[in-house]
Amino acid sequence: MIRPQMSHFSRYKDVEIKSKRIVRKRIIFSGYTGFDEYMVASRQQRATAAGFTLLELLVVIAIIGVLIGLLVPAVQKVREAANQIQCANNLKQIAQAVHNAHDVRNSLPPGLGYWGDDAYGTFHFHLLPYLNQQALYARSRYAGYYCVANNGVYAQPLQVFVCPCDPSVPENRQALCSLGNRWGVASYAVNVQVVCRVDAGGRLYSTQHLAELPTAVPDGTSNTLLLVEKYAQCFNKAYPYGGNYWAYYFTERESLLPYHPGYAVSWNSWSIGPLSKFQVQPRPYNGNCD
């Protein structure tokens, strides 16, 4: 059987072929060369429309850069605010421990000395049982005495004694003294004028003192600073040694350096003592220290 030839003009008509459930529809535009060529051209147009030009890409990158530039300072401010809150919470926790200790023992711990007959150490050391650090305090016991020098307790870093805003705190929260010993650092110091014995001019003459509230603060508790923030390390070229180690217990003159966790203290010629001045975030900590 001879099939009839399709005329040339049938290209310009709609052709619809139906076979059971399969329906194919081919639309051939008048004057166009063919359906396949049309589909290829359509895909090329869509691909071109979906892409980015170099200028558009540069604009997007510039916008992202501006947004990051605006976001980073905001994140830093939020982080700094969170650190300041943590510093204040640490100070509040230590203050509550001081009051709890006074209620139990009827006196404040000494700046450095014995609190009771079997415990020797710094003001901070004696507060350990009241700061949920009973295990560390128990580790200091040797031969029937609790002593900050025993079993490496003095080198233990404690989060509650460290302010996140303190730029002088080492990453491991420990520092070396001039003798090469490693100590746990602190960002808080106690008022030596309250917890130690001083003369009429405020000069220190004994660290052993059991202060009782409110008689130990004649100016009143609301007018007296018991605890303050102090750099964990503070030194410069003229005074290469200085810091704030929560367990520093040395008192011998040959090894006496300003590492004790106190302020308004007059240990030696390097210490300003009662004439100490408060500074608001002095920078740098390895320059102008007081």
HELIX and SHEET records of a PDB file:
HELIX    1   1 HIS A    8  TYR A   12  5                                   5    
HELIX    2   2 PHE A   35  ALA A   50  1                                  16    
HELIX    3   3 LEU A   54  ARG A  105  1                                  52    
HELIX    4   4 PHE A  123  HIS A  126  1                                   4    
HELIX    5   5 LEU A  128  LEU A  131  5                                   4    
HELIX    6   6 GLN A  134  ARG A  139  1                                   6    
HELIX    7   7 ASN A  150  ALA A  155  5                                   6    
HELIX    8   8 GLN A  159  PHE A  161  5                                   3    
HELIX    9   9 VAL A  192  VAL A  195  1                                   4    
HELIX   10  10 THR A  221  ASN A  223  5                                   3    
HELIX   11  11 ARG A  253  SER A  255  5                                   3    
HELIX   12  12 GLY A  273  LEU A  275  5                                   3    
SHEET    1   A 2 VAL A  15  SER A  19  0                                        
SHEET    2   A 2 ILE A  22  ARG A  26 -1                                        
SHEET    1   B 4 LEU A 112  TYR A 114  0                                        
SHEET    2   B 4 ALA A 119  THR A 122 -1                                        
SHEET    3   B 4 TYR A 145  CYS A 147  1                                        
SHEET    4   B 4 ARG A 141  TYR A 142 -1                                        
SHEET    1   C 2 GLN A 174  LEU A 176  0                                        
SHEET    2   C 2 ARG A 182  GLY A 184 -1                                        
SHEET    1   D 3 LEU A 227  GLU A 229  0                                        
SHEET    2   D 3 TYR A 188  ASN A 191 -1                                        
SHEET    3   D 3 GLY A 262  TYR A 263  1                                        
SHEET    1   E 2 ARG A 197  VAL A 198  0                                        
SHEET    2   E 2 LEU A 204  SER A 206 -1                                        
END                                                                             
